[in-house]
């Protein structure tokens, strides 16, 4: 059974950085697309970044220039490097992985930006 697990969240001060990862297990196939979302308390889940194994990527305007998304070939996962974090980046961050034609969600990792 395929599982996707996010990690790397935590408490960080404004202006700080975090590196989130998302790893797929239970499959012999590569993660072809990794998509990151976040959901702040009381808000709907919002898309923030997409990365294809083939190289294409895209970011939401709210995070452009501060986040970098990549695929970790060694671990069959994705990485979301977050820099210059703002208070409004506080949210649960989710990874959605496409493996072959199926999509798998992780359970999320909490990121809290607070001084």
C-alpha positions, 0 to 999 in steps of 0.5 A: 500500500502506497503511503506518503508522509510529510516531515520537517514542519515546526516553529520558526521565527519570521524571516526564518527557513524550513525544509519540508520533505514528502516521501512515498513508500510501498511502491516500486514506481517513481513519484512523477509529480509532487504538489504542495498545498497548505491549509491555515486554520479556518481557511480552505486548502490552497495550492502553493507549488507543483513540480514535475519530474520532467522539470516543469514547476509553478508557484502560487503568487503568494509564495513566489520567490520564497519557496523552491520545490524539487523532487528528491530522486534518492528518496522518491519524494519531494522537497519544499524549501521555504525561506523568508517565512511570514506569519501568514505562512502558518498552516498545515502543509500537505503533499500530493504525489502522483505515482503512475496515474494515481494521486496520494495525499499525506497527512500534513505537517504543521508549520508555525511562524511566530516570534 
